[in-house]
Amino acid sequence: NTTDSHKAIGEYLQAALANAGITMNLENQEWNTFLNTRKEGKYSMARNGWLADYNDPICFLDMWTSNSGNNDVQFGKGEHAKLKMYNLDLTKWGYDIKVENGTWAETYDVLIQRIKACTKAEDRYAMMHLAEDMLMETGCIVPLYYYTDLYMIDDSVNGFFSNPLGYKYFMGTDVAGKTDSISVCLASEPQTLDPALNSAVDGATTVAHLFSGLAKWAQDAEGKLVIAPDAAEALPEGVVNEDGTVTYTYKLRSGMKWSNGDDVKASDFVNSWNRAASTELGADYGYMFEIVDGYAEMQEDATKKLNAIADDAAGTITVTIENAVNYWNELLAFPTYYPVHSSAFGNEAWATDPSTYICNGPYTMASWDHNSVITLKKNPNYFAAADVKMEEIKMFLSDDANNMLSNFKNGSWLLIDDVPTNEIATLKKDYANEFVVAGQIGTYYVCWNINEDLLPGSELTGVEKEKAQQEIRNAIALLFDRSYIVNDIAQGGELPASSFVAMGMTDADGSEFYKNAGSNDGFVGYYDIADDSYSANCQKAVEVLKKYYSNINA
């Protein structure tokens, strides 16, 4: 997309491939166009990035199932859906599942389903490593670095915090003691601010200010990040049923109102969950309801509903999930689980117009000057309005890093979420207290469209051709100097990545998941990314590529 840092990395990748005799034609696209290009598979190779939705490795793995809306690689779609070349053997973990030469749906999709149903931690994590092995073997996912969250925040701002997912929170801020207004810039025009349909971090930040789910990210008295009750009075432990399912019952806070004055009801939550999980809506994050009992039946029969029951009179929600998971409360704090007002049903344009944008969170949408600024005003109907300090948040819209920096330097914008790459070294020095590099669980990568023909005119077909293309993609992944990318281009404290599941995720034994990835043949992950390995990597790549192309440079 058009951001300077992404263009700079794209240009480096182009140059690295050119050194081997491969021509890459770059196209920069505006953010929303770029997202659709990826989702529709209208590309050969695309820049991509994934931030954790919650603190469990599965959120890096379940996005690649055949029907996932985030499956930009197109695994199990188009021609790839017919390809029978994948193997799966889960007998060592007690499952009667052994598939040879199956499709992606028959193997990878089944593996993810078993992982989500598994309650034995050691087995579950072992199967997640198997899932990552399957992904990386395809060569379609090429990790470049593990994210950090780089932003600039004026030192007059107090009470700000962010979470490891990259969301930023301004409810409790003041500007040198003043709480009338704060102006910030996160990114360009969001594609949508419908909680069920949003799939971008900047959109999620905005939505988190506008809606109140059962749970939320917050800071405790010591400033530690926690998942806390929000619209729910408490986050109780679940009751384990005889069949292994787990049932939770939530009591809503009394007196909650939508921004138009309507009562917030338990059925608003349940109806919104069914909407978000429905095949009719087709939300990218609809699969996040897979853990809820009844989801699978919904995908087969649109008349079915999730096993979630609302009692409006009692103000309770009773929901049953397939099995115990340690990230359930984090799901409740995720935007896809937020409620929407009944007027949103059947009117997908509601989320683009402030006059129809009804919400139940700390703020309301006062105005949306498209491609310019979204203005949020404190919501007097919010149940915890007394705890919201900042009266107004102006979220300016821009993807021009130079414009962001200019507005930061002149004091117009007090937080910016991007800076020009060529300014980073100077900003670190001149704005030492305001240039922030925070921890973030995510991986920056490029991905291939698995249906892209890398051997046009070849006599190879079917499985043999795809095996050759896997070899080509994995070879090309070795041509990229990840240390150069992080040290000379990104310059934001990122670390070179040799796996897709990001740093910050733990394994069953408490060690870091990424350190146990890959073959571990003298290095961590799926590539040797040590500085002294780059030359050998390139030579290995060239040897492979020469098998298939005549113009490869030694």
C-alpha positions as a printed Julia matrix, in Angstrom:
554×3 Matrix{Float64}:
   0.0     0.0     0.0
   1.01    3.65   -0.28
   2.72    4.23    3.08
   6.37    5.26    2.71
   7.8     2.45    4.83
   5.89   -0.22    2.91
   6.99    1.25   -0.4
  10.61    1.31    0.79
  10.46   -2.37    1.74
   8.78   -3.22   -1.56
  11.53   -1.45   -3.46
  14.17   -3.38   -1.51
  12.47   -6.69   -2.3
  12.35   -5.65   -5.94
  16.09   -4.92   -5.91
  16.92   -8.17   -4.09
  15.06  -10.2    -6.73
  16.61   -8.2    -9.54
  20.05   -9.26   -8.29
  19.02  -12.84   -9.03
  17.54  -12.0   -12.43
  13.9   -11.83  -11.36
  11.75   -8.86  -12.34
   9.11   -7.72   -9.85
   6.69   -5.03  -10.99
   5.44   -3.0    -8.03
   2.03   -1.39   -7.74
   1.08    0.89   -4.83
  -2.61    1.06   -3.95
  -4.71    3.14   -1.56
  -5.39    1.19    1.64
  -8.96    0.0     1.04
  -8.27   -0.9    -2.59
  -5.17   -2.76   -1.45
  -7.14   -4.78    1.13
  -9.67   -5.85   -1.5
  -6.93   -6.74   -3.98
  -5.46   -9.13   -1.43
  -8.77  -10.62   -0.35
  -9.8   -11.25   -3.96
  -6.46  -12.84   -4.82
  -5.75  -10.38   -7.63
  -2.0   -10.3    -7.08
   1.12  -12.43   -7.36
   2.92  -11.38   -4.18
   1.62   -8.84   -1.67
   2.82   -7.04    1.43
   0.95   -8.24    4.5
   1.05   -8.15    8.28
  -0.77   -9.89   11.07
  -1.22   -8.77   14.65
  -2.47  -11.1    17.35
  -6.19  -10.96   18.06
  -5.59  -12.59   21.44
  -2.67  -14.19   23.23
  -2.65  -17.67   21.73
  -0.76  -18.98   18.65
  -3.97  -20.29   17.09
  -4.9   -16.74   16.03
  -1.94  -16.85   13.6
  -3.02  -20.22   12.25
  -6.81  -20.33   11.97
  -6.84  -17.44    9.49
  -5.55  -19.81    6.77
  -8.48  -22.24    6.69
 -10.32  -22.48    3.39
 -13.31  -20.36    4.38
 -11.56  -17.72    6.48
 -12.13  -14.14    5.35
  -8.48  -13.37    6.19
  -7.13  -16.11    3.92
  -5.48  -13.76    1.42
  -3.21  -16.55    0.12
  -6.36  -18.28   -1.22
  -5.56  -21.64    0.39
  -8.34  -24.08   -0.49
  -9.88  -21.65   -2.96
 -10.08  -21.67   -6.75
  -7.84  -24.26   -8.4
  -6.03  -24.93   -5.13
  -9.25  -26.36   -3.65
  -8.98  -29.32   -6.02
  -5.32  -30.1    -5.38
  -4.78  -33.37   -3.48
  -1.24  -33.3    -2.11
  -1.33  -32.72    1.64
  -0.91  -35.25    4.43
  -2.2   -35.31    7.98
  -1.6   -37.9    10.69
  -3.07  -37.18   14.12
  -3.04  -40.76   15.41
  -0.13  -40.02   17.8
  -2.45  -37.59   19.62
  -5.27  -40.1    19.91
  -7.35  -39.02   16.91
  -8.44  -41.52   14.27
  -7.37  -39.15   11.51
  -4.82  -40.08    8.87
  -5.05  -38.5     5.42
  -2.68  -39.05    2.52
  -2.84  -36.82   -0.54
  -5.82  -34.87    0.67
  -6.99  -31.37   -0.17
  -6.27  -28.35    2.01
  -9.81  -28.6     3.41
  -9.32  -32.3     4.2
  -6.04  -31.71    6.04
  -5.27  -28.2     7.24
  -8.88  -27.28    8.0
  -9.32  -30.55    9.91
  -6.11  -29.93   11.86
  -7.27  -26.49   12.98
 -10.62  -27.94   14.07
  -8.84  -30.57   16.19
  -6.57  -27.97   17.75
  -9.53  -25.85   18.77
 -11.26  -28.85   20.33
  -8.18  -30.11   22.16
  -7.95  -29.42   25.9
  -4.62  -31.16   26.55
  -2.06  -28.36   26.35
   0.95  -30.44   25.31
  -0.93  -32.05   22.42
  -2.6   -28.82   21.4
   0.67  -26.91   21.1
   2.36  -29.79   19.28
  -0.45  -29.74   16.71
  -0.09  -25.95   16.34
   3.57  -26.48   15.44
   2.42  -29.04   12.86
   0.0   -26.46   11.44
   2.76  -23.88   11.1
   4.98  -26.5     9.44
   2.24  -27.09    6.85
   1.89  -23.36    6.19
   5.59  -22.71    5.83
   6.15  -25.74    3.61
   3.92  -24.14    0.97
   6.32  -21.18    0.69
   3.3   -18.88    0.39
   4.04  -17.03    3.62
   7.38  -15.24    3.78
   8.01  -13.65    7.21
  10.27  -10.6     7.22
  10.2    -9.25   10.77
   8.39   -9.33   14.08
   6.49   -6.12   14.69
   7.04   -3.35   17.12
   4.49   -0.55   17.55
   6.18    2.67   16.48
   4.39    5.95   17.13
   4.98    9.49   18.35
   3.06   11.02   21.24
   3.42   14.56   22.53
   4.81   14.74   26.06
   1.85   16.9    27.12
  -0.45   13.87   26.84
  -1.13   11.96   30.07
  -3.21    8.85   30.73
  -2.69    7.21   27.33
  -2.11    3.46   26.92
  -1.97    0.87   24.16
  -2.26   -2.92   24.12
  -0.13   -5.62   22.43
  -2.65   -5.8    19.56
  -1.79   -2.22   18.6
  -5.02   -0.6    19.83
  -4.62    2.85   21.39
  -6.82    4.28   24.12
  -7.54    7.97   24.73
 -10.51    7.83   27.14
  -8.43    8.64   30.19
  -6.12   11.21   28.62
  -5.6    14.86   29.31
  -3.42   17.34   27.48
  -1.35   19.25   30.03
  -4.29   18.91   32.4
  -6.91   19.93   29.84
  -9.61   17.48   28.78
 -11.56   19.41   26.16
 -10.08   17.83   22.99
  -7.22   15.77   21.6
  -6.25   15.43   17.93
  -4.52   12.27   16.7
  -3.84   10.47   13.42
  -3.81    6.68   13.21
  -4.21    5.96    9.5
  -6.23    6.8     6.4
  -9.97    6.43    5.79
 -11.2     3.19    7.43
 -12.96    0.71    5.18
 -15.7     0.25    7.8
 -16.44    1.04   11.43
 -18.95   -1.78   11.79
 -17.51   -3.87   14.68
 -18.43   -7.1    12.92
 -16.86   -6.13    9.59
 -13.78   -4.16   10.59
 -10.49   -6.04   10.15
  -7.95   -3.22   10.58
  -6.1    -2.15   13.73
  -6.82    1.56   13.29
 -10.51    0.78   12.77
 -10.5    -1.4    15.89
  -9.05    1.47   17.92
 -11.87    3.75   16.83
 -14.51    1.08   17.4
 -13.15    0.41   20.9
 -13.97    4.03   21.79
 -17.48    3.76   20.4
 -18.68    0.42   21.79
 -18.87   -1.46   25.05
 -18.55   -5.24   24.9
 -18.88   -7.66   27.77
 -15.13   -7.22   28.4
 -12.46   -4.67   27.59
  -8.73   -4.01   27.74
  -7.85   -1.83   30.72
  -5.05   -0.96   33.13
  -5.08   -2.0    36.76
  -3.9     0.21   39.65
  -0.26   -0.61   38.86
  -0.67    0.16   35.18
  -0.64   -3.5    34.13
  -2.82   -4.41   31.13
  -5.76   -6.65   32.04
  -9.02   -7.9    30.57
 -11.71   -6.34   32.73
 -15.53   -6.46   32.82
 -17.2    -3.76   30.75
 -20.91   -4.11   29.96
 -20.9    -7.26   32.11
 -20.87   -6.85   35.86
 -18.2    -9.55   36.15
 -16.32  -12.15   34.11
 -17.21  -15.39   35.9
 -15.63  -18.8    35.55
 -17.48  -21.16   33.24
 -19.3   -24.31   34.25
 -17.89  -27.44   32.6
 -20.66  -29.69   31.31
 -20.58  -33.5    31.08
 -19.88  -33.36   27.34
 -16.88  -31.08   27.81
 -18.63  -27.91   26.72
 -18.41  -24.9    29.01
 -21.3   -22.59   29.88
 -20.9   -18.97   30.98
 -23.6   -16.71   32.37
 -23.11  -12.94   32.29
 -25.17  -10.35   34.11
 -25.36   -7.01   32.31
 -24.93   -3.77   34.21
 -28.28   -2.14   34.86
 -29.4     1.07   33.21
 -27.15    0.89   30.14
 -28.29    2.95   27.15
 -27.53    3.16   23.45
 -26.44    6.58   22.25
 -30.0     7.24   20.98
 -31.44    6.56   24.45
 -32.68    3.01   23.84
 -32.0     0.43   26.53
 -29.06   -1.92   25.95
 -30.49   -5.42   26.22
 -29.02   -8.87   26.54
 -30.64   -9.77   23.21
 -28.63   -6.98   21.54
 -25.47   -8.96   22.3
 -26.84  -12.34   21.26
 -28.42  -11.01   18.06
 -25.19   -9.2    17.17
 -23.13  -12.35   17.7
 -25.44  -14.29   15.41
 -25.18  -11.53   12.83
 -21.37  -11.45   12.98
 -21.12  -15.24   12.72
 -23.62  -15.57    9.88
 -22.73  -16.64    6.36
 -25.07  -13.9     5.13
 -22.85  -11.14    6.56
 -19.66  -12.93    5.5
 -17.49  -11.1     8.02
 -13.74  -11.7     7.81
 -13.7   -12.4    11.52
 -16.88  -14.48   11.59
 -14.76  -17.55   12.27
 -13.87  -16.14   15.69
 -17.21  -17.6    16.81
 -16.06  -21.14   15.93
 -15.49  -21.78   19.61
 -19.18  -21.08   20.36
 -21.47  -24.11   20.33
 -23.74  -24.03   17.3
 -21.37  -22.17   14.97
 -20.71  -25.19   12.73
 -24.43  -25.81   12.3
 -24.93  -22.13   11.34
 -22.5   -22.51    8.46
 -24.56  -25.38    7.06
 -28.01  -24.02    7.82
 -28.65  -20.26    7.92
 -31.69  -20.77   10.14
 -29.53  -22.14   12.98
 -28.2   -19.92   15.76
 -25.33  -19.89   18.23
 -25.91  -21.54   21.59
 -26.3   -18.16   23.29
 -29.49  -17.31   25.16
 -30.58  -13.82   26.19
 -32.96  -13.12   29.05
 -33.85   -9.46   28.7
 -35.98   -9.42   31.83
 -33.13  -10.74   33.97
 -30.44   -8.94   31.95
 -28.43  -12.13   31.48
 -26.6   -13.84   28.62
 -25.89  -17.57   28.79
 -23.43  -18.84   26.22
 -21.92  -22.29   25.75
 -18.56  -22.84   24.08
 -17.27  -26.09   22.6
 -14.45  -26.57   25.13
 -12.4   -24.64   27.64
  -9.94  -22.12   26.17
  -7.74  -19.71   28.1
  -8.41  -16.81   25.74
 -12.22  -16.66   26.01
 -12.22  -13.36   27.92
  -9.94  -11.84   25.27
 -12.46  -12.85   22.61
 -15.18  -11.04   24.54
 -12.99   -7.91   24.45
 -12.48   -8.2    20.67
 -14.56   -5.85   18.45
 -16.29   -8.69   16.59
 -17.99   -9.6    19.89
 -19.32   -6.07   20.46
 -23.08   -5.52   20.22
 -24.67   -3.35   17.53
 -28.05   -1.63   17.67
 -31.01   -3.4    16.09
 -31.21   -0.65   13.43
 -27.96   -1.98   11.95
 -29.6    -5.23   10.86
 -30.32   -5.2     7.15
 -28.71   -1.77    6.74
 -25.0    -2.21    6.12
 -24.62    1.53    5.35
 -25.4     2.44    8.98
 -21.71    2.5     9.9
 -20.72    5.15    7.36
 -23.08    7.93    8.45
 -22.96    9.66   11.87
 -26.75   10.18   11.73
 -27.31    6.4    11.8
 -24.26    5.45   13.84
 -25.76    4.27   17.14
 -23.28    2.96   19.7
 -23.06    2.13   23.4
 -19.49    2.99   24.3
 -17.6     5.89   25.9
 -17.99    8.07   22.78
 -20.43    8.81   20.0
 -19.59    9.7    16.42
 -20.28   13.43   16.13
 -19.12   13.75   12.53
 -17.23   11.94    9.79
 -15.68   14.17    7.17
 -14.61   11.37    4.88
 -10.9    11.19    4.07
 -10.33   14.05    6.52
 -11.38   13.55   10.15
 -13.7    11.54   12.4
 -14.83   13.43   15.5
 -15.84   11.53   18.62
 -17.72   13.15   21.52
 -18.09   11.84   25.04
 -21.28    9.77   25.32
 -23.46   11.01   28.2
 -25.45    7.75   28.04
 -22.38    5.57   28.68
 -22.74    3.81   32.03
 -19.21    4.81   33.1
 -19.25    8.33   31.63
 -17.9     9.72   34.91
 -14.66    7.77   34.32
 -14.13    9.2    30.81
 -11.87   12.25   31.03
 -11.35   13.4    27.45
 -14.43   15.18   26.07
 -13.55   15.02   22.37
 -11.24   12.97   20.16
 -10.47   14.14   16.63
  -9.13   11.22   14.59
  -7.57   12.73   11.49
  -7.26   10.51    8.41
  -4.03   10.33    6.44
  -1.63    7.77    5.0
   1.02   10.39    4.23
   3.79    9.97    6.82
   5.34   13.32    5.94
   2.0    15.03    6.49
   1.64   13.22    9.82
   5.06   14.34   10.99
   4.5    17.95    9.93
   1.28   18.09   11.93
   2.98   16.51   14.92
   5.87   18.96   14.83
   3.56   21.99   14.62
   1.47   20.69   17.51
  -1.73   20.04   15.54
  -1.72   16.29   16.09
  -0.57   14.93   19.44
  -0.19   11.3    18.39
   0.76    9.92   15.0
   1.0     6.23   14.14
   3.54    6.47   11.34
   6.63    8.5    10.47
   8.77    8.79    7.33
  11.36    6.04    7.3
  14.16    8.43    6.38
  13.38   10.53    9.47
  13.54    7.77   12.07
  17.18    8.16   13.08
  16.76   11.92   13.56
  13.47   11.55   15.43
  14.97    9.06   17.86
  17.57   11.66   18.72
  15.55   14.88   18.63
  12.32   13.51   20.14
  13.73   10.93   22.53
  10.84   11.26   24.98
   8.11   11.31   22.32
   9.33    8.69   19.85
   7.93    5.39   21.12
   8.78    1.82   20.17
   6.36   -0.41   22.09
   5.97   -4.16   22.19
   3.49   -5.68   19.77
   2.64   -9.28   18.94
   2.69   -9.5    15.18
   4.59  -10.5    12.05
   5.26   -8.44    8.93
   5.46  -10.65    5.87
   4.81  -10.96    2.18
   2.49  -13.62    0.83
   1.99  -15.33   -2.48
  -1.31  -16.02   -4.17
  -1.15  -19.82   -4.21
  -3.05  -19.91   -7.5
  -0.46  -17.75   -9.25
   1.18  -19.67  -12.09
   4.95  -19.48  -11.57
   5.72  -21.92  -14.4
   3.64  -20.87  -17.41
   4.19  -23.18  -20.35
   5.73  -25.89  -18.16
   5.02  -29.53  -18.89
   4.46  -30.04  -15.17
   0.85  -30.18  -14.05
  -1.2   -30.76  -10.92
   0.63  -31.93   -7.81
   4.03  -32.07   -9.48
   3.72  -28.48  -10.63
   2.63  -27.27   -7.21
   5.55  -29.08   -5.56
   7.88  -27.28   -7.95
   6.19  -23.94   -7.18
   6.57  -24.59   -3.46
  10.28  -25.09   -4.03
  10.45  -21.85   -6.02
   8.59  -19.81   -3.42
  10.77  -21.14   -0.6
  13.88  -20.37   -2.61
  12.79  -16.78   -3.26
  12.22  -16.36    0.49
  15.97  -16.9     0.96
  16.86  -13.93   -1.26
  15.66  -11.37    1.3
  18.11   -9.96    3.84
  15.9    -9.55    6.87
  18.62   -7.89    8.94
  18.98   -5.21    6.29
  15.22   -4.65    6.24
  14.98   -4.06   10.0
  18.23   -2.14   10.47
  18.36    0.02    7.35
  14.73    0.39    6.26
  12.24   -0.17    9.09
  14.54    1.11   11.88
  11.83    0.73   14.53
  13.42   -1.89   16.75
  11.88   -4.77   14.8
  13.57   -8.19   14.86
  14.15  -10.38   11.78
  11.51  -13.11   11.55
  12.14  -16.74   10.74
   8.62  -17.98   11.5
   5.05  -16.79   11.04
   3.77  -17.12   14.62
   5.18  -14.03   16.27
   7.39  -13.48   19.25
   5.49  -13.01   22.49
   3.48  -16.25   22.27
   4.32  -18.97   24.77
   4.51  -22.71   24.19
   3.05  -25.47   26.36
   6.13  -25.52   28.61
   6.27  -21.74   29.0
   9.09  -21.25   26.49
   8.6   -18.98   23.48
   6.62  -20.65   20.69
   8.71  -19.16   17.88
  11.94  -20.57   19.34
  10.56  -24.09   18.91
   9.4   -23.56   15.31
  10.86  -25.28   12.26
  13.53  -27.92   12.08
  15.83  -26.16   14.57
  18.75  -27.45   12.52
  21.26  -25.13   14.13
  18.96  -22.11   13.94
  15.54  -21.0    15.17
  12.6   -21.15   12.8
  12.35  -21.97    9.1
  15.24  -19.85    7.79
  18.75  -19.17    9.0
  18.55  -15.38    9.41
  21.96  -14.81   10.99
  23.9   -11.99    9.34
  26.6   -14.37    8.13
  24.08  -16.74    6.53
  22.76  -14.42    3.84
  25.35  -15.25    1.18
  24.82  -18.99    1.63
  21.04  -18.49    1.54
  21.29  -16.65   -1.77
  23.5   -19.33   -3.28
  21.08  -22.03   -2.18
  18.16  -20.08   -3.67
  19.95  -19.57   -7.0
  20.73  -23.28   -7.28
  17.04  -24.09   -6.87
  15.8   -21.38   -9.22
  18.2   -22.41  -11.98
  16.34  -25.71  -12.16
  13.28  -23.87  -13.42
  14.45  -20.63  -15.08
  17.21  -19.94  -17.58
  17.99  -16.31  -16.71
  18.86  -16.66  -13.01
  22.08  -14.9   -11.96
  24.66  -16.8    -9.94
